[in-house]
């Protein structure tokens, strides 16, 4: 197997040693042989030591705390390749996917992010988000696939320079809906994002997930992202939508309460996107179901 020196795979993890070692084994076996960076979000199960022992070729960074999605940003800083592919400790890339992503990014110099097709579980059914991205109303002019205003982190390959230019993932959002803020920041800086369905990632999430806890985080982050980057009309629309959902969903109600209680920093750091980015985002939102599931 030959090494493709264009791509690093960054894996953020926390207390999932067995799953991480499986994911690293699959990444290491890819024909591209990507460089591997593991960022440990303060695990207590000896994750970092196990990763170093099993994969001495990987760079392992121990944060000593949980930075959530911010761990990915630290991993990108460690990478030295022009492109970085994100994996979770329960996801990896299909053979040839990273080479294809690198070819696309080579060919489109203003493309900051390739959003992959993600297949889920042993059945390898497409994640529902893929259909939404494939049907994007933004078209694909000058791009290798439909332009998008969002993505799933476990199926994203980024241009390292663009990612770092806008600051990467904000660790204050944790994990859960953190992608939209990065997408807005990239678009606001003039970069493009595209869904490319022949770049494929595999996601094998655990069977038992506390969906209520996740919906709570996602609702909070949806509010914070709007307060940080949307103009006044967008802030009002998103907040009202969350308020309507909170009437019948305790998790969303708790998330909105969290956003209000702990979101003072969003107003201090508020930097609304320009009209063109807001218009693109509204077009995407209008094409989605009225009450998308978290």
Secondary structure, DSSP 8 states (H G I E B T S, - for coil): ----TTEEEEEEESS-HHHHHHHHHHHHTSTT--EEEEEE-S-SS-HHHHHHHH-TTSEEEE-SS--TTHHHHHHHHH--SSEEEEEETTEEE-TTHHHHHHHHHHH-TTEEEEEEEEEETTTTEE-HHHHHHHT-TT--TTSSS-B-S---GGGEEEEHHHHHHTT---GGG-SSSTHHHHHHHHHHTT-EEEEEEEEEEEE---S---HHHHHHHHHHHHHHHHHHHS-HHHHHHHHHHHHHHHTT-HHHHHHHHHHHHH-HHHHHT-----HHHHHHHHHHHHHS-TT---
